Amino acid sequence: MCFLCFYLGFLLQIRHAVQVNFVVCQLFALLTAVWFRLYLHPSKTSPLVRHVVATLLGFYFALFCFGWYALHFLVQSGITYGIMILSGVEHMHKYCLVVALGYLSICQITRVYVFDYGMYSADFTGPMMVITQKITSLAFEMHDGKVELQDHLRMPSLLEYLSYNCNFMGILAGPTCSYNDYIAFIEGRSYRSKQLDTNSKVNGAHKQNDPSPKADVIQKLGTCAISLLVFLSVCKVFPVERNIDDEFIATTPFYGQVVYLYLSMLTTRPKYYFVWTLADAINNAAGFGFNGYNKDGSPRWDLISNLRILNIEFATSFKMFLDNWNIQTAHWLKRVCYERCPYNPTAATFLLSAMWHGAYPGYYLTFVTGILVTLAARAMRHNVRPYFLGSPTHKLVYDIITWAGTQIAICYTVVPFVLLSVAPSLKFYRSWYFCGHIACLLLAVALPVKPRHLRTKEMSNSGAHQTLDQQPLTGTDHYSSLKLKTT
């Protein structure tokens, strides 16, 4: 009831009807998810029925929010499904990436430059961003031979494909997920495939009943309520636009501008915490997102979680922040770009991320700046961090300094992402004399960092040598261990 009151308060402060529709649909999706898990449980109905219901509800919510613009979801999915059938496994991943991303970009450009430039209203390209991720993820998984099909020569059926792309749990705010995980959830195999290990038994026996997501859903709804309260309380107190106000720049000392930059960008994050945590709760309420058990036997519901708030707010490196922010998108970018690009994968990944986000110039300024910050942060970590690991005190000092540096670097980087346009973004950077860009460029050039393939080789060799002094691992465990060390 408390969460519902917060929700209604949020609705009262929303000016755009589309945003009201979005919030109302997410609330109904949460209630529908509970019904879906209880009354359409895999033990009570067939996968066909679950696919049909999840798909129809998804289209209904999409039509309610976006009207006939929701037809773009069908068109994009239909075109790429045809490409997957006609092109074959060898080339489908390339064609699907180009077509899905191209169709998304056309819709984004049309919306931005034809309809409502600068408006932050919920728009139909938001769900298309997640659908693009799912389309390309499935195509790359099939190309890599990682899709589990009863008949390996058979493509997913059109119903399975639409259900995966447009189910009601993720149609509005995602997050993206693996096709295998989604199909296992629909068919009721997600619990059986993640059994307790030998250290996670309860009273000497494995749990037989399906784990309940109730505790995790309640905890995530509590997080949503807190995020919503913070957002409604402070978002207007520290407007980001004040960072480029002429009077503010002229009268505020530089340290005051730094503090205000941090506070203004900090107040923009609860909006994302609210949306992504609620989306995670909706999926969990439907029974999707189970990720095995903790060592104490309690279930984990973080398979498709999109963020870790404490790790974000207390991140001590640029990488740590990015690894815990929009997690599923980071995994997607890593799978489809970073691990496959032979030349400068960091720049290519940031460029793909900018194209995926949309057509606002501010996005590109943010991600170009992000390339410099990433290279500088990597150089600092490789060259400076080892000197502070000698004692806990030195490590604490290092963590405090890097926390402050990381938070300011993140805020400095994402200001154009919020301001959207080129002129105000460049005005902000000029007011800071482009000091962040200059410092990052100097650090990236001055401090040596070994190429990625050499670092990967050294880590792999180090991991292989360490296993000689330990108990033998199984083949799967050994492979997983080496893979973890190299990423």
BAKERO-806770 format. One record per atom (N, C-alpha, C): y, x, z. Coordinates in pm, whole numbers, padded with zeros to 5 digits, always signed. Layout:
N
YXZ...
END
This chain:
487
-00120+00082+00000+00000+00000+00000+00126+00086+00000+00122+00194+00079+00236+00286+00083+00261+00346-00055+00151+00386-00121+00165+00444-00255+00221+00342-00353+00179+00217-00339+00229+00112-00427+00378+00091-00407+00425+00101-00282+00567+00085-00256+00646+00198-00322+00595+00321-00310+00660+00434-00378+00664+00409-00529+00555+00358-00580+00544+00333-00723+00648+00233-00769+00663+00124-00691+00760+00022-00726+00903+00076-00716+00925+00160-00616+01057+00223-00605+01088+00309-00725+00986+00378-00775+01003+00460-00895+01039+00372-01015+00973+00257-01024+01000+00167-01136+01145+00119-01135+01199+00094-01016+01335+00043-01006+01438+00143-01056+01402+00273-01053+01496+00375-01094+01476+00419-01238+01384+00359-01307+01358+00395-01447+01441+00305-01538+01512+00366-01629+01600+00290-01718+01530+00249-01848+01434+00325-01891+01374+00301-02022+01251+00212-02009+01246+00107-02090+01134+00013-02083+01002+00082-02113+01002+00181-02204+00879+00250-02239+00824+00324-02118+00913+00385-02038+00868+00454-01918+00810+00357-01817+00872+00237-01806+00817+00135-01717+00676+00098-01761+00657+00078-01890+00525+00046-01943+00425+00156-01909+00468+00281-01924+00379+00394-01896+00333+00393-01750+00426+00376-01659+00392+00378-01516+00303+00259-01480+00336+00142-01532+00256+00023-01504+00114+00041-01556+00101+00095-01677-00032+00117-01735-00114+00215-01653-00051+00320-01604-00125+00416-01522-00173+00352-01393-00093+00262-01336-00136+00192-01215-00256+00103-01245-00250+00030-01356-00363-00055-01393-00483+00029-01434-00460+00144-01495-00571+00232-01530-00644+00280-01404-00569+00305-01298-00631+00346-01172-00722+00236-01118-00673+00113-01117-00755+00001-01069-00874-00023-01161-00851-00012-01292-00960-00031-01388-01065+00077-01374-01024+00198-01340-01119+00308-01326-01216+00281-01212-01166+00225-01102-01255+00191-00990-01357+00086-01034-01310-00016-01106-01402-00119-01158-01502-00058-01255-01457+00032-01339-01545+00094-01439-01657+00171-01370-01624+00244-01264-01726+00324-01195-01825+00235-01120-01777+00127-01060-01865+00043-00979-01948-00055-01060-01888-00117-01160-01955-00226-01230-02010-00187-01367-01964-00075-01422-02021-00025-01547-02083+00113-01523-02145+00126-01410-02214+00251-01376-02327+00276-01476-02355+00402-01509-02462+00430-01606-02596+00369-01569-02620+00345-01441-02746+00284-01400-02749+00134-01426-02632+00076-01455-02624-00069-01474-02600-00110-01618-02555-00018-01699-02523-00053-01838-02550+00066-01928-02545+00043-02057-02579+00146-02154-02456+00231-02189-02478+00352-02240-02365+00432-02286-02282+00362-02394-02349+00281-02478-02276+00209-02583-02169+00119-02522-02206+00045-02420-02110-00046-02356-01997+00033-02291-02031+00142-02225-01929+00224-02160-01832+00283-02263-01885+00328-02377-01799+00378-02484-01705+00269-02535-01760+00151-02562-01680+00042-02619-01570+00000-02522-01605-00019-02396-01506-00064-02298-01398+00042-02278-01438+00169-02263-01340+00276-02242-01245+00287-02361-01298+00270-02483-01215+00283-02604-01120+00165-02619-01171+00043-02603-01087-00076-02619-00976-00080-02514-01009-00045-02391-00906-00042-02288-00801+00064-02319-00846+00178-02372-00752+00281-02409-00654+00235-02516-00705+00167-02619-00617+00117-02724-00524+00008-02671-00574-00073-02580-00489-00178-02523-00372-00117-02447-00400-00017-02363-00292+00049-02289-00194+00117-02384-00248+00177-02490-00162+00246-02587-00070+00147-02658-00125+00032-02698-00043-00070-02764+00061-00125-02669+00025-00144-02544+00119-00196-02445+00236-00100-02426+00208+00030-02424+00312+00131-02400+00396+00160-02523+00331+00174-02638+00400+00229-02754+00405+00135-02873+00351+00015-02859+00352-00078-02970+00267-00026-03085+00314-00054-03207+00235-00017-03325+00238+00133-03354+00323+00207-03281+00317+00352-03294+00180+00405-03250+00110+00327-03170-00023+00370-03125-00122+00383-03240-00090+00324-03354-00178+00338-03470-00188+00484-03515-00086+00564-03481-00094+00706-03514-00215+00771-03448-00254+00723-03330-00371+00779-03263-00496+00758-03347-00507+00637-03405-00622+00607-03491-00617+00688-03620-00498+00697-03680-00486+00768-03807-00521+00916-03788-00464+00978-03686-00491+01119-03662-00640+01143-03635-00699+01057-03553-00842+01072-03524-00927+01046-03646-00890+00943-03725-00969+00910-03843-00965+01019-03949-00849+01076-03973-00838+01182-04074-00921+01303-04033-00909+01345-03910-00982+01464-03865-01132+01438-03856-01171+01314-03828-01314+01283-03827-01371+01296-03968-01295+01249-04066-01339+01266-04204-01348+01413-04244-01253+01493-04198-01256+01636-04227-01380+01700-04166-01414+01662-04044-01532+01718-03979-01659+01685-04055-01666+01566-04110-01785+01526-04185-01793+01599-04319-01680+01610-04388-01680+01664-04524-01680+01816-04530-01617+01881-04435-01598+02026-04445-01716+02107-04394-01793+02052-04303-01905+02127-04249-01864+02214-04131-01964+02263-04060-01942+02334-03934-01867+02465-03956-01888+02531-04070-01833+02664-04091-01681+02666-04092-01619+02561-04149-01473+02563-04166-01402+02449-04094-01474+02360-04029-01409+02242-03972-01303+02277-03868-01325+02385-03791-01231+02418-03684-01095+02457-03741-01094+02529-03853-00967+02569-03915-00893+02448-03971-00966+02365-04047-00902+02250-04109-00853+02150-04006-00932+02127-03902-00892+02031-03799-00769+02080-03723-00763+02210-03696-00646+02264-03627-00521+02246-03712-00529+02279-03840-00412+02270-03927-00369+02124-03945-00465+02036-03972-00431+01896-03999-00384+01825-03872-00456+01841-03762-00418+01773-03638-00282+01822-03588-00262+01952-03589-00135+02007-03544-00023+01972-03642-00052+01973-03771+00048+01935-03869+00090+01790-03857-00007+01700-03838+00025+01558-03822+00108+01537-03696+00069+01605-03587+00146+01596-03463+00289+01646-03485+00304+01757-03555+00437+01814-03576+00526+01721-03659+00468+01658-03760+00545+01564-03842+00596+01449-03756+00509+01395-03671+00551+01286-03582+00657+01332-03484+00643+01453-03432+00743+01505-03336+00878+01527-03403+00876+01585-03522+01002+01610-03594+01071+01478-03627+00993+01380-03670+01049+01249-03702+01111+01185-03579+01042+01190-03468+01093+01128-03346+01219+01197-03297+01220+01330-03302+01333+01405-03248+01457+01393-03336+01442+01413-03467+01557+01425-03554+01593+01294-03627+01507+01193-03615+01538+01066-03680+01572+00958-03578+01499+00960-03465+01514+00850-03370+01600+00885-03248+01546+00962-03153+01614+00973-03024+01618+01117-02975+01696+01199-03041+01709+01340-03000+01759+01347-02856+01690+01429-02776+01734+01454-02639+01688+01351-02539+01624+01244-02582+01579+01142-02489+01447+01183-02427+01436+01164-02295+01314+01201-02225+01224+01081-02201+01248+00974-02274+01163+00857-02258+01021+00890-02301+00927+00818-02241+00788+00839-02279+00774+00805-02427+00715+00892-02505+00707+00870-02648+00563+00882-02695+00537+00828-02813+00400+00820-02861+00341+00956-02895+00425+01060-02910+00370+01191-02940+00310+01258-02817+00342+01209-02697+00280+01265-02577+00129+01250-02577+00076+01127-02593-00069+01112-02606-00127+01186-02726-00050+01196-02835-00101+01268-02952-00120+01416-02922-00040+01471-02831-00059+01611-02794-00196+01632-02731-00237+01539-02643-00368+01550-02580-00479+01525-02682-00459+01426-02769-00559+01398-02873-00575+01519-02964-00466+01587-02997-00474+01709-03078-00560+01813-03009-00542+01829-02880-00624+01923-02805-00771+01885-02813-00801+01757-02796-00941+01713-02797-01003+01730-02936-00927+01694-03039-00979+01708-03176-01016+01853-03205-00924+01943-03175-00948+02084-03206-01052+02146-03113-01054+02103-02987-01156+02154-02895-01295+02120-02943-01315+01995-02984-01446+01953-03034-01482+02030-03160-01387+02046-03252-01416+02118-03376-01454+02263-03348-01383+02328-03257-01416+02467-03224-01549+02476-03150-01577+02379-03063-01705+02380-02992-01821+02361-03089-01804+02273-03186-01910+02252-03285-01926+02376-03372-01816+02437-03410-01825+02560-03489-01897+02671-03412-01871+02678-03282-01934+02781-03199-02075+02745-03154-02120+02623-03189-02254+02582-03152-02270+02544-03007-02161+02497-02945-02166+02464-02802-02175+02315-02774-02178+02232-02878-02188+02089-02858-02334+02049-02845-02365+01977-02739-02503+01936-02712-02526+01799-02774-02602+01796-02881-02636+01671-02948-02788+01655-02949-02831+01529-02941-02974+01504-02947-03030+01552-03080-02956+01531-03183-02994+01581-03314-02885+01677-03358-02915+01805-03363-02813+01906-03387-02757+01898-03529-02818+01820-03615-02765+01803-03749-02672+01682-03758-02662+01606-03648-02583+01483-03649-02446+01507-03589-02344+01454-03656-02210+01456-03599-02200+01351-03489-02104+01366-03398-02079+01256-03305-02047+01129-03383-02094+01016-03335-02062+00891-03404-01914+00862-03394-01865+00775-03480-01723+00741-03478-01684+00680-03344-01771+00598-03286-01742+00539-03155-01732+00647-03048-01825+00740-03049-01820+00849-02951-01693+00932-02968-01656+00954-03093-01537+01034-03123-01410+00964-03074-01398+00834-03104-01281+00760-03060-01278+00745-02909-01395+00726-02850-01402+00715-02704-01356+00844-02638-01399+00955-02692-01359+01086-02638-01208+01107-02651-01152+01070-02766-01010+01093-02790-00919+00992-02721-00963+00867-02712-00872+00758-02674-00920+00673-02558-01004+00726-02471-01049+00646-02357-00933+00615-02264-00946+00508-02187-00835+00459-02106-00799+00553-01991-00892+00639-01948-00860+00730-01837-00759+00836-01879-00765+00879-02006-00682+00991-02047-00591+00965-02163-00581+00840-02210-00504+00812-02331-00355+00838-02311-00304+00818-02190-00160+00828-02169-00115+00965-02120-00194+01028-02035-00148+01155-01977-00258+01259-01968-00368+01238-02039-00476+01336-02037-00546+01336-01902-00598+01450-01863-00592+01578-01933-00702+01590-02038-00694+01696-02117-00802+01720-02213-00927+01766-02139-01039+01758-02205-01166+01794-02143-01265+01833-02251-01375+01890-02210-01481+01926-02303-01554+01800-02349-01592+01799-02477-01670+01686-02529-01802+01673-02456-01866+01784-02428-01994+01779-02357-01978+01716-02220-01872+01753-02149-01850+01696-02015-01825+01547-02022-01750+01503-02123-01720+01360-02135-01846+01280-02167-01926+01329-02260-02048+01258-02297-02145+01255-02179-02152+01364-02104-02238+01366-01985-02192+01263-01884-02063+01245-01871-02009+01143-01780-02046+01003-01829-02029+00975-01956-02059+00842-02010-02208+00811-01995-02292+00910-02019-02436+00887-02015-02495+00902-01875-02412+00937-01777-02460+00948-01640-02531+01077-01608-02508+01181-01688-02576+01309-01664-02488+01410-01590-02363+01375-01563-02271+01473-01505-02308+01511-01364-02369+01419-01288-02410+01451-01152-02537+01534-01150-02631+01496-01235-02761+01565-01235-02749+01709-01283-02650+01736-01371-02639+01869-01429-02572+01969-01336-02520+01922-01225-02452+02013-01131-02515+01997-00993-02636+02048-00979-02708+02037-00854-02655+02138-00752-02685+02109-00627-02650+02202-00520-02727+02332-00536-02660+02445-00510-02732+02572-00510-02799+02593-00375-02866+02706-00360-02945+02728-00239-02860+02738-00114-02731+02770-00130-02643+02780-00014-02568+02651+00013-02596+02547-00062-02519+02423-00051-02607+02304-00016-02716+02328+00050-02806+02219+00088-02758+02154+00217-02785+02028+00230-02751+01955+00350-02881+01910+00416-02902+01958+00540-03024+01928+00613-03149+01969+00535-03136+02077+00459-03250+02133+00388-03290+02060+00264-03212+01962+00220-03251+01884+00102-03127+01856+00018-03149+01837-00110-03038+01806-00199-02997+01661-00181-02869+01636-00203-02822+01498-00202-02878+01425-00324-02916+01298-00303-02974+01219-00410-02876+01119-00467-02785+01067-00384-02691+00967-00429-02576+01032-00505-02515+00953-00594-02397+01002-00664-02286+01029-00563-02220+01142-00573-02110+01172-00480-01993+01077-00502-01927+01040-00396-01815+00947-00404-01684+01024-00421-01599+00979-00514-01469+01045-00532-01361+00986-00441-01397+00897-00350-01298+00823-00272-01202+00915-00198-01256+01014-00125-01171+01102-00044-01075+01181-00133-01125+01232-00247-01039+01310-00336-00934+01224-00403-00971+01101-00440-00873+01011-00503-00762+00978-00404-00798+00949-00281-00697+00918-00179-00605+01038-00155-00667+01158-00148-00586+01279-00127-00490+01302-00243-00536+01278-00365-00451+01299-00482-00343+01192-00492-00373+01070-00451-00270+00967-00448-00165+00999-00343-00208+01059-00231-00111+01104-00132-00020+01212-00188-00078+01304-00265+00003+01407-00331+00102+01344-00429+00056+01241-00501+00146+01170-00593+00262+01106-00517+00232+01045-00403+00337+00978-00326+00440+01079-00277+00394+01193-00228+00487+01296-00180+00570+01351-00296+00505+01378-00409+00578+01428-00526+00682+01328-00573+00644+01201-00572+00736+01097-00615+00855+01087-00520+00829+01095-00390+00936+01088-00291+01033+01206-00308+00978+01326-00327+01062+01444-00346+01145+01430-00474+01081+01385-00579+01151+01371-00707+01266+01272-00698+01241+01156-00636+01344+01055-00626+01456+01096-00530+01424+01184-00436+01521+01222-00334+01614+01333-00379+01562+01429-00456+01641+01551-00481+01668+01579-00628+01608+01503-00718+01625+01537-00860+01769+01528-00905+01847+01435-00845+01987+01418-00884+02081+01505-00801+02028+01566-00697+02112+01651-00611+02136+01786-00677+02035+01835-00750+02044+01965-00815+02020+01952-00966+02113+01893-01038+02092+01878-01183+02090+02013-01252+01998+02029-01346+01985+02155-01419+02110+02184-01501+02175+02080-01550+02292+02099-01635+02407+02170-01563+02407+02168-01432+02515+02234-01360+02510+02386-01378+02393+02439-01414+02382+02583-01437+02472+02630-01551+02511+02539-01640+02597+02578-01753+02735+02515-01743+02767+02459-01625+02900+02403-01605+03002+02517-01592+03111+02509-01667+03211+02617-01670+03270+02644-01533+03303+02539-01460+03361+02558-01327+03261+02621-01232+03135+02577-01240+03032+02634-01154+03013+02783-01183+03010+02819-01311+02991+02959-01348+03109+03044-01302+03231+02987-01312+03351+03064-01281+03371+03082-01131+03329+02986-01050+03359+02988-00907+03242+03028-00819+03122+03034-00873+03004+03063-00791+02962+03208-00810+02946+03283-00700+02898+03421-00714+02758+03425-00773+02722+03541-00824+02595+03550-00897+02475+03514-00809+02477+03560-00682+02363+03527-00596+02354+03376-00573+02470+03308-00570+02470+03163-00558+02413+03096-00682+02442+03152-00798+02384+03098-00921+02233+03116-00925+02186+03228-00872+02041+03253-00868+01973+03150-00779+02031+03129-00660+01972+03032-00566+01975+02892-00626+02086+02855-00688+02094+02721-00745+01997+02705-00862+01982+02810-00942+01886+02802-01052+01747+02773-00999+01708+02843-00893+01575+02820-00836+01561+02677-00785+01661+02628-00711+01653+02493-00654+01653+02386-00764+01736+02405-00867+01744+02303-00973+01615+02296-01053+01553+02410-01078+01427+02408-01153+01312+02364-01063+01320+02394-00934+01217+02348-00841+01209+02197-00836+01323+02130-00844+01324+01984-00835+01274+01916-00961+01257+01990-01070+01201+01929-01192+01050+01924-01189+00986+02004-01103+00840+02014-01106+00767+01893-01046+00820+01828-00940+00746+01713-00884+00715+01603-00984+00798+01590-01087+00769+01490-01191+00636+01520-01258+00613+01646-01288+00486+01684-01351+00371+01677-01251+00398+01714-01127+00295+01702-01023+00248+01557-01012+00343+01466-01015+00310+01323-01003+00225+01276-01120+00269+01303-01242+00200+01252-01361+00060+01312-01373+00048+01445-01358-00081+01509-01378-00178+01481-01265-00129+01474-01142-00220+01444-01030-00268+01300-01038-00181+01209-01078-00223+01070-01095-00327+01058-01206-00307+01129-01316-00405+01127-01425-00539+01180-01377-00538+01285-01297-00661+01339-01242-00728+01237-01151-00649+01168-01068-00703+01067-00978-00767+00951-01055-00706+00912-01167-00762+00804-01249-00899+00843-01302-00910+00963-01355-01039+01009-01405-01142+01017-01294-01102+01069-01179-01195+01078-01066-01239+00941-01019-01146+00845-01015-01180+00709-00971-01283+00646-01063-01282+00686-01191-01382+00636-01286-01514+00710-01275-01518+00818-01196-01640+00897-01181-01643+01021-01267-01532+01054-01330-01526+01170-01419-01449+01282-01350-01504+01402-01356-01437+01517-01295-01519+01586-01189-01643+01539-01167-01730+01603-01068-01766+01743-01114-01754+01839-01022-01774+01979-01058-01865+02051-00959-01968+01981-00915-02062+02042-00822-02020+02025-00678-02076+02111-00593-02052+02100-00450-01997+02231-00394-01920+02217-00287-01878+02333-00210-01993+02385-00126-01974+02499-00062-02081+02557+00018-02119+02470+00137-02025+02389+00184-02055+02300+00297-02118+02169+00253-02144+02155+00125-02208+02035+00074-02114+01925+00030-01984+01942+00048-01887+01841+00006-01867+01849-00146-01850+01734-00211-01835+01734-00357-01701+01788-00401-01699+01851-00517-01577+01900-00579-01542+01811-00697-01416+01769-00704-01371+01684-00813-01252+01750-00885-01274+01872-00929-01166+01947-00994-01203+01995-01134-01302+01932-01196-01347+01977-01327-01235+01972-01430-01151+01870-01426-01044+01856-01525-00908+01853-01457-00898+01906-01337-00767+01912-01270-00671+01997-01352-00544+01958-01351-00447+02019-01441-00350+02113-01370-00354+02118-01238-00263+02207-01168-00310+02229-01025-00264+02342-00968-00287+02374-00827-00150+02403-00768-00097+02307-00695+00043+02309-00656+00076+02428-00569-00005+02456-00467+00025+02567-00377+00022+02701-00451-00072+02716-00541-00078+02841-00619+00042+02855-00711+00097+02743-00756+00217+02748-00839+00339+02788-00756+00358+02721-00644+00477+02745-00564+00477+02881-00496+00359+02936-00472+00351+03066-00406+00295+03174-00498+00309+03153-00629+00260+03251-00726+00333+03383-00710+00259+03492-00715+00318+03626-00704+00315+03701-00836+00282+03632-00943+00288+03693-01076+00307+03583-01179+00363+03620-01292+00384+03526-01402+00251+03468-01448+00148+03551-01454+00016+03506-01497-00043+03405-01398-00026+03433-01268-00078+03341-01167-00014+03204-01180+00116+03202-01207+00186+03075-01226+00128+03001-01346+00116+03069-01459+00067+03004-01581-00078+02961-01568-00158+03037-01493-00299+03002-01477-00319+02876-01395-00220+02838-01318-00233+02720-01231-00144+02605-01274-00072+02621-01383+00016+02517-01437-00043+02466-01568-00061+02335-01579-00118+02275-01700-00246+02349-01739-00341+02349-01647-00460+02433-01656-00541+02403-01782-00561+02276-01812-00645+02241-01926-00581+02283-02058-00449+02277-02067-00381+02326-02187-00395+02477-02199-00386+02546-02084-00406+02692-02086-00546+02727-02134-00646+02652-02089-00783+02676-02135-00795+02651-02286-00729+02545-02332-00734+02513-02475-00671+02624-02557-00553+02671-02516-00486+02779-02588-00571+02906-02589-00637+02932-02480-00722+03050-02472-00840+03040-02567-00903+02920-02573-01022+02902-02657-00989+02907-02805-00881+02839-02845-00855+02824-02988-00768+02934-03045-00698+03010-02960-00605+03110-03014-00624+03247-02951-00604+03259-02821-00595+03391-02759-00723+03472-02779-00839+03409-02762-00966+03482-02774-01004+03509-02918-00935+03450-03014-00974+03463-03155-00871+03539-03239-00750+03553-03190-00646+03617-03269-00663+03769-03265-00681+03834-03378-00706+03978-03378-00581+04061-03354-00463+04005-03380-00340+04082-03367-00242+04009-03276-00195+04080-03175-00092+04028-03084-00125+03887-03036-00234+03869-02966-00275+03734-02924-00176+03668-02829-00102+03748-02749-00006+03689-02657+00104+03616-02732+00163+03683-02832+00270+03620-02911+00217+03500-02988+00098+03512-03045+00040+03401-03122+00015+03280-03033-00031+03304-02910-00059+03194-02819+00069+03123-02777+00174+03199-02747+00301+03137-02712+00359+03059-02830+00343+03111-02951+00393+03040-03068+00319+02909-03089+00186+02913-03076+00108+02789-03088+00148+02688-02981+00172+02737-02860+00213+02648-02752+00347+02582-02783+00440+02659-02840+00570+02602-02876+00555+02495-02983+00474+02521-03086+00452+02423-03192+00388+02297-03137+00295+02313-03045+00224+02198-02988+00318+02114-02902+00409+02178-02830+00497+02104-02740+00596+02015-02816+00647+02060-02929+00738+01973-03002+00840+02048-03083+00940+01973-03131+01035+02026-03228+01168+02065-03168+01185+02051-03038+01313+02090-02978+01328+02242-02982+01444+02293-03022+01463+02438-03028+01447+02506-02892+01480+02433-02786+01467+02491-02653+01326+02533-02620+01227+02462-02675+01088+02500-02651+01061+02640-02707+01112+02665-02826+01088+02795-02889+01161+02907-02816+01283+02879-02768+01353+02979-02688+01275+03012-02561+01218+02909-02499+01140+02931-02378+01019+03018-02405+00946+02989-02510+00821+03061-02533+00844+03200-02591+00954+03220-02663+00988+03356-02706+01025+03440-02584+01103+03381-02494+01134+03451-02369+01007+03475-02288+00917+03378-02292+00791+03393-02219+00708+03511-02266+00715+03542-02395+00643+03658-02447+00694+03785-02379+00827+03801-02375+00886+03919-02313+00852+03927-02164+00862+03815-02096+00834+03814-01952+00687+03847-01926+00598+03795-02008+00455+03824-01990+00426+03973-02009+00482+04031-02113+00458+04174-02137+00517+04259-02025+00637+04223-01978+00699+04299-01869+00621+04283-01739+00578+04161-01709+00502+04138-01586+00369+04212-01588+00305+04214-01705+00179+04287-01717+00200+04437-01696+00308+04490-01752+00338+04633-01735+00368+04666-01590+00446+04581-01524+00478+04604-01382+00352+04601-01296+00268+04503-01321+00148+04489-01238+00054+04608-01255+00039+04655-01377-00054+04765-01403+00000+04898-01350+00131+04915-01347+00189+05045-01312+00241+05053-01169+00283+04942-01112+00347+04944-00981+00255+04894-00870+00179+04791-00895+00098+04728-00790+00004+04825-00719-00063+04918-00788-00156+05008-00717-00092+05086-00602+00039+05112-00610+00105+05190-00504+00124+05109-00376+00107+04977-00381+00130+04893-00264+00000+04841-00201-00113+04889-00247-00241+04840-00197-00298+04927-00086-00222+05026-00040-00273+05118+00061-00284+05058+00199-00198+04961+00230-00200+04900+00364-00161+04754+00353-00202+04672+00451-00165+04530+00449-00015+04508+00453+00057+04595+00524+00203+04580+00531+00267+04601+00395+00226+04707+00326+00280+04732+00193+00243+04619+00096+00122+04569+00109+00079+04458+00023+00163+04333+00050+00195+04307+00177+00278+04191+00211+00417+04206+00153+00475+04326+00165+00608+04350+00107+00604+04329-00044+00499+04380-00108+00485+04363-00253+00475+04215-00289+00396+04138-00214+00378+03995-00243+00510+03918-00228+00587+03952-00125+00715+03883-00105+00810+03912-00221+00819+04038-00259+00909+04076-00368+00865+04012-00499+00735+04019-00527+00687+03964-00654+00693+03812-00656+00679+03748-00538+00696+03601-00534+00837+03564-00577+00936+03630-00515+01075+03600-00550+01102+03632-00697+01054+03746-00744+01075+03782-00884+01009+03686-00979+00887+03641-00945+00814+03547-01031+00887+03414-01039+00932+03361-00927+00999+03231-00927+01128+03236-01009+01206+03342-00993+01329+03353-01071+01298+03371-01219+01196+03451-01250+01159+03472-01390+01114+03342-01455+01037+03263-01382+00992+03134-01436+01113+03044-01461+01202+03033-01364+01319+02948-01378+01406+02994-01496+01428+03123-01504+01507+03180-01614+01444+03148-01749+01313+03152-01754+01242+03131-01881+01246+02987-01927+01232+02892-01834+01213+02752-01874+01341+02671-01878+01455+02731-01850+01581+02656-01861+01598+02593-02000+01577+02667-02111+01587+02602-02243+01488+02488-02262+01373+02495-02196+01273+02389-02207+01329+02257-02154+01416+02266-02054+01476+02147-01995+01603+02106-02070+01682+02204-02111+01808+02174-02180+01786+02132-02326+01677+02174-02385+01630+02133-02518+01707+02195-02635+01839+02198-02631+01919+02241-02745+01950+02389-02739+01990+02443-02855+02020+02586-02864+02149+02621-02792+02257+02545-02818+02389+02581-02766+02391+02589-02613+02347+02487-02539+02349+02499-02394+02255+02606-02341+02143+02628-02409+02048+02730-02366+02109+02869-02379+02173+02896-02494+02238+03026-02513+02357+03042-02420+02425+02933-02389+02536+02939-02294+02486+02985-02158+02372+02933-02116+02315+02975-01988+02279+03123-01991+02211+03165-02096+02171+03305-02103+02292+03398-02111+02398+03354-02180+02520+03436-02185+02584+03448-02048+02577+03339-01970+02635+03345-01836+02560+03442-01746+02437+03469-01781+02356+03568-01708+02354+03702-01783+02433+03713-01889+02443+03835-01970+02306+03879-02026+02219+03781-02048+02086+03807-02103+02012+03915-02020+02042+03920-01891+01985+04027-01808+01833+04018-01800+01779+03895-01801+01633+03881-01796+01566+03936-01920+01622+03906-02036+01566+03957-02161+01574+04110-02167+01691+04163-02129+01709+04308-02136+01615+04381-02040+01604+04330-01916+01517+04393-01818+01371+04389-01862+01329+04274-01914+01189+04262-01957+01159+04352-02076+01254+04361-02168+01234+04446-02286+01222+04592-02244+01308+04636-02152+01304+04775-02106+01173+04804-02034+01128+04712-01949+01003+04733-01875+00884+04738-01970+00882+04648-02067+00770+04642-02161+00762+04768-02246+00878+04826-02278+00881+04947-02360+00854+05072-02277+00910+05077-02156+00904+05199-02076+00772+05219-02004+00710+05109-01959+00587+05122-01881+00466+05106-01971+00374+05201-01971+00258+05193-02061+00153+05094-02011+00096+05021-02103-00015+04931-02075-00119+04951-02183-00244+04969-02143-00350+04990-02241-00374+04863-02321-00412+04877-02447-00443+04759-02529-00554+04676-02465-00556+04548-02504-00649+04455-02440-00794+04496-02460-00830+04545-02580-00971+04577-02604-01016+04695-02519-00923+04788-02488-00959+04900-02402-00974+04856-02257-00883+04766-02213-00895+04715-02076-01024+04635-02060-01057+04557-02161-01179+04477-02155-01302+04566-02150-01302+04673-02229-01416+04765-02231-01434+04834-02097-01321+04878-02037-01329+04945-01908-01379+04851-01799-01330+04727-01799-01373+04631-01699-01520+04598-01714-01565+04587-01840-01706+04557-01864-01794+04672-01815-01754+04796-01846-01831+04911-01800-01831+04922-01649-01715+04894-01588-01706+04898-01443-01796+04794-01381-01796+04673-01438-01882+04568-01385-02029+04602-01402-02064+04666-01514-02204+04702-01536-02250+04809-01437-02161+04908-01407-02199+05013-01313-02212+04958-01171-02128+04862-01135-02134+04807-01001-02264+04734-00974-02323+04676-01076-02445+04600-01056-02565+04690-01025-02555+04821-01050-02666+04911-01022-02693+04923-00873-02587+04906-00791-02602+04917-00647-02626+04783-00580-02644+04679-00660-02663+04546-00604-02800+04495-00646-02834+04376-00594-02960+04314-00632-02952+04271-00777-03063+04271-00847-03060+04232-00989-03012+04089-01005-02939+04067-01113-02892+03934-01146-02980+03875-01255-02981+03743-01262-03049+03679-01375-02965+03702-01499-03025+03678-01614-02952+03701-01738-02826+03617-01746-02835+03489-01706-02718+03403-01712-02612+03448-01616-02650+03485-01492-02554+03528-01393-02485+03656-01436-02561+03748-01496-02504+03875-01540-02400+03852-01650-02435+03767-01743-02341+03736-01851-02214+03671-01798-02230+03576-01705-02114+03508-01649-02027+03603-01572-02091+03698-01499-02015+03795-01422-01932+03884-01511-01991+03934-01617-01916+04020-01708-01807+03943-01779-01834+03820-01816-01735+03739-01885-01615+03712-01794-01644+03689-01665-01535+03664-01570-01447+03787-01555-01508+03905-01555-01430+04027-01537-01344+04058-01657-01384+04014-01773-01310+04050-01895-01201+03953-01930-01194+03839-01864-01091+03739-01898-00970+03757-01811
END
